[in-house]
Amino acid sequence: MRFAFLSPLLALATLVAAHPGQHHGFVRKSDELIAHELMARKCAGAIAEFEHQRRVAREAKHPYLARRQTPTTTAPTPHYTTIQNSTCVTAVELTEGPYYIRNEYIRYDLRETQGGVTLVLDVGVIDTTTCRPFPNAFVELWAVNATGFYGGYSPGGNVHTDTFLRGGQFTNENGIVELTTLYPGYYTGRTSHIHAMIHKNAQRNANGTIASGSGQVNHIGQFFFDESWNDRVFSAAPYTNTREIRMYNNQDWILWQGGASAFVNTQPLGAALSDGLLGYITVAVDGSKNYRIMNTNVM
């Protein structure tokens, strides 16, 4: 797969806490954040093209996706002319929250035996220091299951050793990795989200896990979903078995504190929800940054 040359990219930085406290009203954007948001609009065309070409390649191989598109004989053009939340974000956090566990498995499929709606995430990573796709970046994800519990912290589970819905894989030479997980549930006080951490020069342990902190952590952030998809997924089992109180996107102050949070561009992989969902997201990171992992819990 080849991509058009990516024009210079400028970082869109936001500070997003990993887990909630009490929200005391409107969160004012900093002058620095506003400046970054204005500059980031200049990279919209390149980022949209990066995502668009990934879609074209996938649609050519997936009959259901191909049928949903309008046939065209013209060259593909970007779907967006301005930056979209679902297209790119550089939303750096200062803390990864209390539920991160170090040294998780290097793998493409994070589901294990958990039930829920399969989510295939097509993650593209761009390094804003080079203005090009970021190869060999380790994309690490962790999220709650359908009933709102994190692996390693679930009631009756094995603390710090359960590994469901955790782990990640390295991007290919085009800065892309496809990870299979489950659409995340929610828990009291937070809307549905997936935590993400981008590592540079991360080392592998002999047991097939990543050596957390062995390289640079370029990004710590969260991915979110449109409420229409949340509504549809959460009306199905096993999500309906949760005892957690649902929080909506417009109630989650962590989401809105970020200014330009990362929304996954989601579409169905078949006619039924059980066929799974496909999500695209492009994350622009500053490859020169190195954020500290705060959590000392090890698998």
Salt bridges, closest charged atoms under 4 A:
ASP31 OD1 - ARG28 NH2 3.29
GLU32 OE2 - HIS36 NE2 3.66
GLU37 OE1 - LYS29 NZ 3.11
GLU51 OE2 - ARG55 NH2 2.44
GLU104 OE2 - ARG166 NE 3.93
ASP109 OD2 - ARG111 NH2 2.69
GLU112 OE2 - ARG107 NH1 2.91
ASP122 OD1 - ARG54 NE 2.70
ASP122 OD2 - ARG58 NH2 3.42
GLU140 OE1 - HIS199 NE2 2.78
GLU178 OE1 - ARG58 NH2 2.35
GLU227 OE2 - ARG246 NH2 2.85
ASP231 OD1 - ARG246 NH2 2.78
ASP252 OD2 - ARG190 NE 2.77
